[in-house]
């Protein structure tokens, strides 16, 4: 008995040590990235489409893929039989995060980015073994169809996280909620991978310290939003492969509702989807109704916490009902506050410069931005 207690204490100390190591490494990485970003001018200067008013370092989400790959490699060192499994996941993260970081610095073609994202998603699905996840599809056509539909669905999730990273804190709070939910799920249902998401939390906490504030010191950038989406997709697929509980896809509910319904509204208004906009509900709450960023994060976070809770408890019916109610209240609120005319008709002058005169954008010279940032951080 005393031997078991001693072993449990040893494991607990090892977990605390690893948690602290990740916390310290994440802090050092973000500080190192600050120096690199200032040196190479990786700065997001505000313009009329922005929700921030001062130049802010972007691309700090680079710490997400670096630390998750570190955890995957550490997992490999402890369990060598999973080398090939983790290798595909690492390659997927490297591909998606690299093109996203390049896009943060030098905007890339949407076609190039999409192809690389699709390759990354294919590697994830292949490594987790789609046949084990979709056991109900026993024909070649059904298997192939499920594969294609799943990749399209996951591609939509990637874009959702990219779209929703528009104000301070919203991406961070959602990520902490979902990563915590995955950590709990793995602890309950799996002996393997039961700690990797727990160890990833310190990275989000460090980034949140600098981002979850009125004047953020860092933005995640495309590399942050895309890589965290990839990491969550990996986690959801792993737990689905273990439990065969497809309700874990509901972990993406709140972001999917806002991003996908906003796309539908923009299609109805015949707005070009590739152009920047401020049409999401969270942007309306923050920019038009002057809700503080933390309140917006809470509005999106509470329903996601409730949905995740019932998914973890294997109460799929309740989690689906909550997701439907979330969609209902979302649409009701937008229609009541913004009106059908504004939602369904073309109203954004920034997307139609020929019909409306545009005002000068707020910009900063590079040297001015750098001096402001050095004083702010």
RANORKA-V434661 format. One record per run of one state. SS is the DSSP state (H for helix, E for strand, - for the rest). FROM is the first residue (numbers start at 0). TO is the last residue. Records with the same first field share a line. If there is no record, write none. Layout:
SS=FROM-TO ; FROM-TO
This chain:
-=0-0 ; 39-41 ; 44-54 ; 57-60 ; 78-78 ; 105-108 ; 128-128 ; 133-138 ; 164-168 ; 189-194 ; 211-216 ; 218-219 ; 243-244 ; 268-279 ; 288-291 ; 312-314 ; 344-347 ; 351-364 ; 376-376
H=1-38 ; 61-77 ; 79-104 ; 109-127 ; 129-132 ; 139-163 ; 169-188 ; 195-210 ; 220-242 ; 245-267 ; 280-287 ; 292-311 ; 315-343 ; 348-350 ; 365-375
E=42-43 ; 55-56 ; 217-217
